[in-house]
Amino acid sequence: MHFFSQAFNYEHPWSHVVIGMWHKYPNSKCSHVISIDTIDRSVDPKTGIIRTERVLGCKQKTPTWIVKLFGGSEDAFVREISFIDPSTQNATITSVNLSLSQFATCFERIQYSPMSHSRTHFTQTAEIQARMTLWRTAADGLERWLVQRFEQNAHLGKLGFTDVLSTLWQERQLQQAQT
């Protein structure tokens, strides 16, 4: 099993970041995400927690040797479940790959929490595990490659989300100026 983690702060209030979550895709930096389908959304009447389940469709530039070795295609799907708690101002997103999960799994966890009225703390972790128990050396190589790919996509995700937040902030400023 290999791991990835990162943490940083967005210079935006928590409520703004959570709104941005729903507008993150499509964006020019994350062109690999080609579709988002909301499967379920509900609000717990007792807690007010909003639960949303989505499936993201991705087009990965997968090396030919991986497609030949494992089958499949460059099309991949990810199941994402988010929990937004307005009372504690905590947003948690978990995701796991659906495609090629018989060979490797990537379990990701993202959390957004307020640091101040104008800053939001972001943490992201991923656990990547190849399922090839007979060939541990090959599994380690695959896991390292998957972590590298995950890190590249996480970097693009940060850049794309920063752009989305900036655009939303500018739109909000414009709307406030017009009223």
N, CA and C of each residue as an Amber inpcrd file, in Angstrom:
protein
   537
   0.8530000  -1.1720000   0.0000000   0.0000000   0.0000000   0.0000000
   0.8980000   1.2340000   0.0000000   0.5330000   2.2180000  -0.8080000
   1.2470000   3.4900000  -0.8730000   0.2700000   4.6120000  -0.5280000
   0.8230000   5.7170000  -0.0270000  -0.0070000   6.8080000   0.4640000
   0.3820000   8.1370000  -0.1860000  -0.5910000   9.0180000  -0.2300000
  -0.3900000  10.4010000  -0.6630000  -1.1440000  11.2840000   0.3150000
  -0.5670000  12.4230000   0.6510000  -1.3080000  13.3840000   1.4720000
  -0.8020000  14.7900000   1.1900000  -1.6970000  15.7310000   1.3700000
  -1.3440000  17.1390000   1.2620000  -2.3480000  17.9460000   2.0800000
  -1.9070000  19.1280000   2.4810000  -2.7690000  20.0460000   3.2270000
  -2.3470000  21.4710000   2.8770000  -3.3130000  22.3410000   2.7880000
  -3.0400000  23.7590000   2.5530000  -4.3000000  24.5350000   2.8750000
  -4.2070000  25.8520000   2.7410000  -5.3420000  26.7180000   3.0560000
  -5.7940000  27.4720000   1.8190000  -7.0980000  27.5680000   1.6710000
  -7.6850000  28.4210000   0.6480000  -8.0240000  29.7550000   1.2990000
  -7.7730000  30.8320000   0.5850000  -8.0630000  32.1770000   1.0880000
  -9.5050000  32.5530000   0.7650000 -10.4130000  31.6740000   1.1360000
 -11.8460000  31.8670000   0.9180000 -12.5880000  31.3140000   2.1320000
 -13.7360000  31.8910000   2.4710000 -14.5140000  31.3540000   3.5890000
 -15.0410000  29.9490000   3.2740000 -15.2980000  29.1870000   4.3150000
 -15.7570000  27.8020000   4.1860000 -17.0020000  27.7190000   3.2960000
 -17.9700000  28.5840000   3.5100000 -19.2110000  28.5280000   2.7220000
 -18.9210000  28.7220000   1.2340000 -17.9850000  29.5810000   0.9210000
 -17.6110000  29.8280000  -0.4770000 -16.9470000  28.5890000  -1.0800000
 -16.0800000  27.9510000  -0.2940000 -15.3870000  26.7430000  -0.7640000
 -16.3910000  25.6120000  -1.0090000 -17.3580000  25.4690000  -0.1200000
 -18.3540000  24.4000000  -0.2850000 -19.2090000  24.6500000  -1.5240000
 -19.5780000  25.8780000  -1.7760000 -20.3030000  26.1960000  -3.0130000
 -19.4260000  25.8630000  -4.2140000 -18.1520000  26.1960000  -4.1110000
 -17.2090000  25.8980000  -5.1840000 -17.0680000  24.4150000  -5.4740000
 -17.2330000  23.5910000  -4.4330000 -17.1520000  22.1320000  -4.6200000
 -18.0920000  21.6570000  -5.7240000 -19.2730000  22.2290000  -5.7750000
 -20.2840000  21.7870000  -6.7380000 -20.0250000  22.3480000  -8.1360000
 -19.0960000  23.3000000  -8.2270000 -18.7750000  23.9160000  -9.5170000
 -17.3570000  23.5770000  -9.9820000 -16.7120000  22.6480000  -9.2920000
 -15.3070000  22.3420000  -9.5800000 -15.1070000  21.7930000 -10.9900000
 -16.0270000  20.9870000 -11.4560000 -15.9130000  20.4050000 -12.7970000
 -17.0750000  20.8820000 -13.6400000 -16.8800000  21.1100000 -14.9000000
 -15.6030000  21.0330000 -15.6280000 -14.7680000  22.2760000 -15.3620000
 -13.4430000  22.1100000 -15.4890000 -12.5390000  23.2500000 -15.4740000
 -11.3550000  22.9430000 -16.3800000 -10.6910000  23.9730000 -16.8230000
  -9.6530000  23.8160000 -17.8430000  -8.4420000  23.0280000 -17.3560000
  -8.2040000  23.0120000 -16.0700000  -7.0270000  22.3070000 -15.5380000
  -7.2820000  20.8010000 -15.3660000  -8.5310000  20.4320000 -15.2210000
  -8.8890000  19.0230000 -14.9680000  -9.7240000  18.4720000 -16.1230000
  -9.1740000  18.5500000 -17.3180000  -9.9140000  18.1070000 -18.4960000
 -10.1250000  16.5950000 -18.5150000  -9.4340000  15.8650000 -17.6260000
  -9.6180000  14.4110000 -17.5650000 -10.9840000  14.0370000 -16.9710000
 -11.6180000  14.9430000 -16.2190000 -12.9690000  14.6890000 -15.6900000
 -13.9520000  15.1240000 -16.7670000 -14.6530000  14.1440000 -17.3440000
 -15.5090000  14.4490000 -18.4970000 -17.0040000  14.3790000 -18.1870000
 -17.3640000  13.7840000 -17.0430000 -18.7900000  13.7330000 -16.6980000
 -18.9540000  13.6160000 -15.1850000 -20.0830000  14.1440000 -14.7040000
 -20.4420000  14.0420000 -13.2920000 -21.9290000  13.7200000 -13.2430000
 -22.2490000  12.6060000 -12.6140000 -23.6470000  12.2150000 -12.4720000
 -23.9880000  12.1180000 -11.0000000 -24.9780000  12.8950000 -10.5640000
 -25.4400000  12.8080000  -9.1840000 -26.4040000  11.6310000  -9.0850000
 -26.0550000  10.6890000  -8.2160000 -26.8410000   9.4670000  -8.0390000
 -27.8920000   9.6580000  -6.9470000 -27.5040000  10.3720000  -5.8770000
 -28.4080000  10.5460000  -4.7450000 -27.9970000  11.7920000  -3.9660000
 -28.9750000  12.4920000  -3.4390000 -28.7180000  13.6120000  -2.5280000
 -29.8390000  13.6130000  -1.5070000 -29.4540000  13.7250000  -0.2430000
 -30.4530000  13.7450000   0.8210000 -29.9720000  14.6340000   1.9630000
 -30.9320000  15.0780000   2.7660000 -30.6340000  15.8780000   3.9410000
 -31.1940000  15.1370000   5.1460000 -30.3430000  14.8740000   6.1290000
 -30.7930000  14.2210000   7.3520000 -31.6510000  15.2240000   8.1250000
 -32.9250000  14.8940000   8.3870000 -33.8140000  15.8630000   9.0430000
 -33.3900000  16.1970000  10.4770000 -32.6800000  15.3010000  11.1340000
 -32.2580000  15.5570000  12.5150000 -30.9760000  16.3750000  12.5910000
 -30.0130000  16.0790000  11.7340000 -28.7060000  16.7270000  11.8310000
 -28.5020000  17.8500000  10.8140000 -29.2640000  17.8290000   9.7220000
 -29.0850000  18.8120000   8.6570000 -27.9200000  18.4910000   7.7320000
 -27.2920000  17.3340000   7.9360000 -26.1490000  16.9440000   7.1060000
 -26.6370000  16.5790000   5.7080000 -25.9780000  17.1630000   4.7180000
 -26.3110000  16.9060000   3.3160000 -25.3870000  15.8050000   2.8100000
 -25.9700000  14.7260000   2.3180000 -25.1970000  13.6070000   1.7620000
 -25.4410000  13.5750000   0.2570000 -24.3660000  13.5590000  -0.5020000
 -24.4670000  13.5050000  -1.9580000 -23.5800000  12.3900000  -2.4760000
 -24.1350000  11.5950000  -3.3700000 -23.3580000  10.5250000  -4.0080000
 -23.3200000  10.8150000  -5.5060000 -22.0940000  10.8060000  -6.0470000
 -21.9120000  11.0940000  -7.4680000 -20.9800000  10.0550000  -8.0890000
 -21.0700000   9.9310000  -9.4130000 -20.1200000   9.1330000 -10.1810000
 -19.4510000  10.0860000 -11.1630000 -18.1190000  10.1120000 -11.1020000
 -17.3390000  10.9480000 -12.0050000 -16.7630000  10.0780000 -13.1010000
 -16.9180000  10.5260000 -14.3190000 -16.3210000   9.8420000 -15.4690000
 -15.0370000  10.5500000 -15.8570000 -13.9790000   9.7850000 -16.0200000
 -12.6630000  10.3590000 -16.3370000 -12.1010000   9.7050000 -17.5890000
 -11.3220000  10.4700000 -18.3070000 -10.5920000   9.9590000 -19.4700000
  -9.1180000  10.1270000 -19.1230000  -8.4820000   9.0270000 -18.7400000
  -7.0800000   9.0470000 -18.3410000  -6.1890000   8.7050000 -19.5170000
  -5.0350000   9.3080000 -19.5490000  -4.0330000   8.9500000 -20.5490000
  -3.2330000   7.7780000 -19.9890000  -3.8560000   6.6300000 -20.0000000
  -3.2620000   5.4340000 -19.4290000  -2.2200000   4.8650000 -20.3810000
  -1.0470000   4.5170000 -19.8530000  -0.0400000   3.8990000 -20.7190000
  -0.5750000   2.6270000 -21.3790000  -0.1830000   2.4240000 -22.6160000
  -0.6550000   1.2780000 -23.3970000  -0.3800000  -0.0370000 -22.6920000
   0.7680000  -0.1590000 -22.0190000   1.1090000  -1.4250000 -21.3620000
   0.1350000  -1.7570000 -20.2340000  -0.3830000  -0.7450000 -19.5570000
  -1.3530000  -1.0080000 -18.4850000  -2.6710000  -1.4770000 -19.0860000
  -3.1310000  -0.8150000 -20.1600000  -4.3780000  -1.2220000 -20.8130000
  -4.2430000  -2.6490000 -21.3450000  -3.0950000  -2.9760000 -21.9440000
  -2.8850000  -4.3290000 -22.4740000  -2.8050000  -5.3700000 -21.3550000
  -2.1000000  -5.0180000 -20.2690000  -1.9200000  -5.9700000 -19.1660000
  -3.2180000  -6.2200000 -18.4090000  -3.9670000  -5.1460000 -18.1300000
  -5.1510000  -5.2720000 -17.2830000  -6.4660000  -5.2310000 -18.0430000
  -6.4220000  -4.8690000 -19.3020000  -7.6580000  -4.7390000 -20.0650000
  -8.2990000  -3.3940000 -19.7830000  -9.4960000  -3.2470000 -20.2330000
 -10.2050000  -1.9980000 -20.0010000  -9.8840000  -0.9590000 -21.0530000
 -10.0270000   0.2980000 -20.6580000  -9.7950000   1.3970000 -21.5850000
  -9.3160000   2.6070000 -20.8000000  -9.2090000   3.7160000 -21.4740000
  -8.8270000   4.9570000 -20.8050000  -9.9940000   5.5720000 -20.0450000
 -11.1980000   5.0660000 -20.2650000 -12.3680000   5.5520000 -19.5380000
 -12.3680000   4.9510000 -18.1410000 -12.5430000   5.8040000 -17.1440000
 -12.5480000   5.3430000 -15.7590000 -13.6800000   6.0320000 -15.0120000
 -14.1700000   5.3560000 -13.9740000 -15.2640000   5.8980000 -13.1810000
 -14.9070000   5.8430000 -11.7100000 -15.3240000   6.8940000 -10.9970000
 -15.0270000   7.0450000  -9.5760000 -16.3220000   7.3320000  -8.8390000
 -16.5250000   6.6530000  -7.7120000 -17.6950000   6.8990000  -6.8530000
 -17.2720000   7.8740000  -5.7620000 -18.0390000   8.9380000  -5.6180000
 -17.7350000   9.9790000  -4.6470000 -18.9320000  10.1640000  -3.7230000
 -18.6800000  10.2180000  -2.4230000 -19.7340000  10.4950000  -1.4450000
 -19.2750000  11.6640000  -0.5860000 -20.1250000  12.6860000  -0.4930000
 -19.7690000  13.8530000   0.3230000 -20.7960000  14.0420000   1.4300000
 -20.3020000  14.5780000   2.5300000 -21.1270000  14.9280000   3.6770000
 -20.8110000  16.3770000   4.0330000 -21.8340000  17.2260000   3.9760000
 -21.6850000  18.6370000   4.3150000 -22.4810000  18.8760000   5.5930000
 -21.7900000  19.2740000   6.6580000 -22.4390000  19.5380000   7.9370000
 -22.4320000  21.0510000   8.1850000 -23.5630000  21.7160000   7.9180000
 -23.6040000  23.1670000   8.0920000 -23.4140000  23.6040000   9.5420000
 -23.8190000  22.7780000  10.5020000 -23.7150000  23.1900000  11.9050000
 -22.2640000  23.1820000  12.3960000 -21.4650000  22.2180000  11.9860000
 -20.0520000  22.1800000  12.3960000 -19.1440000  22.7910000  11.3400000
 -19.7060000  23.1440000  10.2030000 -18.9590000  23.6610000   9.0540000
 -17.8200000  22.7000000   8.7030000 -18.2010000  21.4830000   8.4720000
 -17.2520000  20.4610000   8.0630000 -17.7660000  19.8160000   6.7840000
 -16.8840000  19.6770000   5.8100000 -17.2330000  18.9920000   4.5650000
 -16.2280000  17.8680000   4.3650000 -16.7420000  16.6620000   4.1730000
 -15.8900000  15.4950000   3.9690000 -16.3210000  14.8060000   2.6850000
 -15.3450000  14.4840000   1.8580000 -15.6060000  13.7810000   0.5990000
 -14.7320000  12.5400000   0.5780000 -15.3510000  11.4100000   0.2940000
 -14.5760000  10.1850000   0.0820000 -14.8430000   9.7170000  -1.3380000
 -13.8290000   9.1010000  -1.9210000 -14.0260000   8.5630000  -3.2630000
 -13.2060000   7.2930000  -3.4160000 -13.6790000   6.4430000  -4.3160000
 -12.9830000   5.1940000  -4.6240000 -13.2050000   4.8840000  -6.1010000
 -12.1710000   4.3370000  -6.7200000 -12.3000000   3.9860000  -8.1360000
 -13.2300000   2.7960000  -8.3080000 -14.0370000   2.8480000  -9.3370000
 -14.8930000   1.7220000  -9.7140000 -14.2260000   0.9160000 -10.8260000
 -13.5110000   1.6030000 -11.6980000 -12.8470000   0.9420000 -12.8250000
 -11.5680000   0.2610000 -12.3610000 -11.3450000  -0.9300000 -12.8660000
 -10.1570000  -1.7350000 -12.5720000  -9.9210000  -1.9630000 -11.0860000
 -10.9840000  -1.9020000 -10.2940000 -10.8340000  -2.0850000  -8.8470000
 -10.4340000  -3.5120000  -8.4750000 -10.5830000  -4.4390000  -9.4130000
 -10.1310000  -5.7970000  -9.1250000  -8.6030000  -5.8830000  -9.1360000
  -7.9290000  -4.8680000  -9.7060000  -6.4660000  -4.8460000  -9.7780000
  -5.8390000  -3.8550000  -8.8000000  -6.5060000  -2.7360000  -8.5870000
  -5.9700000  -1.7180000  -7.6810000  -7.1110000  -0.8340000  -7.2000000
  -6.9800000  -0.3660000  -5.9640000  -7.9650000   0.5660000  -5.4220000
  -7.2660000   1.8360000  -4.9590000  -7.9920000   2.9130000  -5.1280000
  -7.5350000   4.2090000  -4.6470000  -8.6660000   4.7770000  -3.7960000
  -8.4200000   4.8610000  -2.4980000  -9.4110000   5.4220000  -1.5780000
  -8.9260000   6.8080000  -1.1780000  -9.7180000   7.8190000  -1.5200000
  -9.3470000   9.2100000  -1.2640000 -10.2820000   9.8140000  -0.2360000
  -9.7160000  10.6850000   0.6050000 -10.5150000  11.4100000   1.5960000
 -10.0870000  12.8770000   1.5620000 -11.0690000  13.7490000   1.4130000
 -10.8440000  15.1910000   1.4070000 -11.6800000  15.8010000   2.5220000
 -11.0980000  16.7940000   3.1730000 -11.8440000  17.4890000   4.2130000
 -11.5950000  18.9890000   4.0890000 -12.6910000  19.7470000   4.1830000
 -12.6400000  21.2020000   4.2140000 -13.1760000  21.6480000   5.5690000
 -12.4110000  22.4570000   6.2710000 -12.8750000  22.9680000   7.5600000
 -12.4410000  24.4240000   7.7000000 -13.2590000  25.2440000   8.3690000
 -12.9250000  26.6660000   8.4740000 -11.7370000  26.8900000   9.4040000
 -10.8750000  27.8280000   9.0120000  -9.7660000  28.2550000   9.8730000
 -10.0940000  29.6050000  10.5020000 -10.7610000  30.4310000   9.7330000
 -11.1960000  31.7470000  10.1890000 -12.3890000  32.1230000   9.3120000
 -12.8800000  33.3330000   9.4500000 -14.0330000  33.7270000   8.6310000
 -13.6790000  33.8410000   7.1530000 -12.3690000  33.9070000   6.8230000
 -11.9930000  34.0850000   5.4190000 -11.0270000  33.0190000   4.8900000
 -10.7530000  31.9970000   5.6800000  -9.8110000  30.9500000   5.2500000
 -10.3850000  29.5670000   5.5490000 -10.0820000  28.6360000   4.6430000
 -10.5560000  27.2590000   4.7810000  -9.3710000  26.3080000   4.6620000
  -9.2880000  25.3830000   5.6010000  -8.2110000  24.3890000   5.5990000
  -8.6510000  23.1780000   4.7690000  -7.7490000  22.7270000   3.9270000
  -7.9870000  21.5910000   3.0350000  -6.9970000  20.4910000   3.3800000
  -7.5010000  19.2700000   3.5550000  -6.6250000  18.1090000   3.6950000
  -7.0890000  17.0440000   2.7130000  -6.1200000  16.3290000   2.1630000
  -6.4100000  15.2740000   1.1950000  -5.4560000  14.1110000   1.4610000
  -6.0240000  12.9270000   1.5530000  -5.2090000  11.7250000   1.6820000
  -5.6980000  10.6970000   0.6710000  -4.7940000   9.8330000   0.2820000
  -5.1620000   8.7360000  -0.6160000  -4.3660000   7.5010000  -0.2220000
  -5.0640000   6.3710000  -0.2120000  -4.4310000   5.0730000   0.0050000
  -4.5720000   4.2920000  -1.2920000  -3.4570000   3.8690000  -1.8330000
  -3.4730000   3.1620000  -3.1110000  -2.8890000   1.7780000  -2.8970000
  -3.6640000   0.7770000  -3.3090000  -3.2260000  -0.5990000  -3.0880000
  -3.4840000  -1.4460000  -4.3250000  -2.4190000  -2.0640000  -4.8070000
  -2.5500000  -3.0220000  -5.9020000  -2.9900000  -4.3580000  -5.3220000
  -3.7610000  -5.1060000  -6.0660000  -4.3160000  -6.3710000  -5.5760000
  -3.5580000  -7.5880000  -6.1020000  -2.3710000  -7.3780000  -6.6530000
  -1.5940000  -8.4900000  -7.2140000  -0.6970000  -9.0650000  -6.1200000
  -1.2360000  -9.9290000  -5.2950000  -0.4870000 -10.4360000  -4.1550000
   0.6310000 -11.4020000  -4.5500000   0.5070000 -12.0590000  -5.6910000
   1.5440000 -13.0040000  -6.1080000   2.8000000 -12.2990000  -6.6020000
   2.6390000 -11.1020000  -7.1620000   3.7630000 -10.3840000  -7.7440000
   3.9630000  -9.0720000  -6.9900000   4.5240000  -9.1600000  -5.7920000
   4.6620000  -7.9800000  -4.9470000   5.5160000  -6.8930000  -5.6140000
   6.5670000  -7.2770000  -6.3200000   7.4100000  -6.2870000  -6.9900000
   6.6160000  -5.5210000  -8.0370000   5.8310000  -6.2540000  -8.8170000
   4.9860000  -5.6010000  -9.8270000   3.9320000  -4.7220000  -9.1500000
   3.3760000  -5.2130000  -8.0380000   2.3740000  -4.4450000  -7.3100000
   2.9680000  -3.1460000  -6.7760000   4.1820000  -3.2140000  -6.2410000
   4.8360000  -2.0010000  -5.7370000   5.0570000  -0.9990000  -6.8670000
   5.4940000  -1.4900000  -8.0150000   5.7050000  -0.6100000  -9.1660000
   4.4140000   0.0400000  -9.6170000   3.3390000  -0.7410000  -9.6700000
   2.0370000  -0.2030000 -10.0660000   1.5650000   0.8370000  -9.0500000
   1.7170000   0.5370000  -7.7630000   1.3000000   1.4840000  -6.7280000
   2.0800000   2.7890000  -6.8220000   3.3850000   2.7080000  -7.0400000
   4.1960000   3.9210000  -7.1820000   3.7240000   4.7470000  -8.3840000
   3.4580000   4.0690000  -9.4970000   2.9850000   4.7810000 -10.6820000
   1.6250000   5.4280000 -10.4080000   0.7280000   4.7050000  -9.7370000
  -0.5980000   5.2430000  -9.4390000  -0.5200000   6.4320000  -8.4860000
   0.3750000   6.3850000  -7.5040000   0.5510000   7.5150000  -6.5930000
   1.0790000   8.7220000  -7.3620000   2.0160000   8.4850000  -8.2630000
   2.5570000   9.5680000  -9.0900000   1.4520000  10.2030000  -9.9370000
   0.6280000   9.3710000 -10.5590000  -0.4890000   9.8710000 -11.3660000
  -1.4880000  10.6170000 -10.4750000  -1.7700000  10.0710000  -9.2860000
  -2.6950000  10.7170000  -8.3610000  -2.1570000  12.0950000  -7.9660000
  -0.8650000  12.1700000  -7.6650000  -0.2500000  13.4340000  -7.2700000
  -0.3460000  14.4670000  -8.3960000  -0.1210000  14.0460000  -9.6330000
  -0.2500000  14.9580000 -10.7720000  -1.6790000  15.4820000 -10.8810000
  -2.6570000  14.5820000 -10.7560000  -4.0610000  14.9940000 -10.8360000
  -4.4510000  15.8720000  -9.6540000  -3.8990000  15.5950000  -8.4630000
  -4.1850000  16.4250000  -7.2900000  -3.6600000  17.8390000  -7.4990000
  -2.4940000  17.9540000  -8.0910000  -1.9320000  19.2800000  -8.3850000
  -2.8360000  20.0300000  -9.3690000  -3.2520000  19.3420000 -10.4300000
  -4.1700000  19.9620000 -11.3900000  -5.4910000  20.3240000 -10.7240000
  -5.9700000  19.4470000  -9.8380000  -7.2130000  19.7130000  -9.1160000
  -7.1220000  20.9760000  -8.2790000  -5.9870000  21.1640000  -7.6040000
  -5.7880000  22.3670000  -6.7880000  -5.7960000  23.6150000  -7.6770000
  -5.0690000  23.5650000  -8.7900000  -5.0360000  24.7070000  -9.7070000
  -6.4250000  25.0070000 -10.2630000  -7.1330000  23.9580000 -10.6770000
  -8.4750000  24.1330000 -11.2240000  -9.4460000  24.6750000 -10.2020000
  -9.3830000  24.1550000  -8.9800000 -10.3080000  24.5960000  -7.9400000
 -10.0050000  26.0390000  -7.5330000  -8.7370000  26.4060000  -7.5120000
  -8.3620000  27.7930000  -7.2240000  -8.9590000  28.7260000  -8.2730000
  -8.9000000  28.3220000  -9.5370000  -9.5120000  29.1160000 -10.6070000
 -11.0230000  29.2310000 -10.4170000 -11.6660000  28.1150000 -10.0860000
 -13.1170000  28.1060000  -9.8740000 -13.4820000  29.0530000  -8.7320000
 -12.7580000  28.9640000  -7.6240000 -13.0430000  29.8290000  -6.4740000
 -12.8430000  31.3000000  -6.8290000 -11.7950000  31.5970000  -7.5730000
 -11.5500000  32.9860000  -7.9820000 -12.6820000  33.5130000  -8.8600000
 -13.1280000  32.6850000  -9.7960000 -14.2290000  33.0830000 -10.6780000
 -15.5030000  33.3100000  -9.8770000 -15.8130000  32.3930000  -8.9670000
 -17.0120000  32.5560000  -8.1320000 -16.9110000  33.8120000  -7.2750000
 -15.7370000  34.0660000  -6.7290000 -15.5420000  35.2430000  -5.8860000
 -15.7380000  36.5220000  -6.7000000 -15.1840000  36.5500000  -7.9090000
 -15.3400000  37.7190000  -8.7740000 -16.8090000  37.9310000  -9.1360000
 -17.5340000  36.8420000  -9.4320000 -18.9620000  36.9420000  -9.7440000
 -19.7330000  37.4870000  -8.5430000 -19.3680000  37.0420000  -7.3530000
 -20.0460000  37.4990000  -6.1400000 -19.7800000  38.9870000  -5.9200000
 -18.5330000  39.4050000  -6.1170000 -18.1740000  40.8180000  -5.9580000
 -18.9630000  41.6740000  -6.9490000 -19.0760000  41.1910000  -8.1900000
 -19.8200000  41.9260000  -9.2260000 -21.3010000  42.0390000  -8.8530000
 -21.8910000  40.9490000  -8.3820000 -23.3000000  40.9650000  -7.9850000
 -23.5240000  41.9320000  -6.8290000 -22.6140000  41.9310000  -5.8630000
 -22.7500000  42.8410000  -4.7150000 -22.6250000  44.2870000  -5.1560000
 -21.7480000  44.5560000  -6.1100000 -21.5680000  45.9210000  -6.6070000
 -22.7990000  46.4070000  -7.3620000 -23.5480000  45.4990000  -7.9820000
 -24.7290000  45.8560000  -8.7530000 -25.9540000  46.0750000  -7.8950000
 -25.9300000  45.5960000  -6.6430000 -27.1130000  45.7700000  -5.7740000
 -27.0330000  46.9820000  -4.9180000
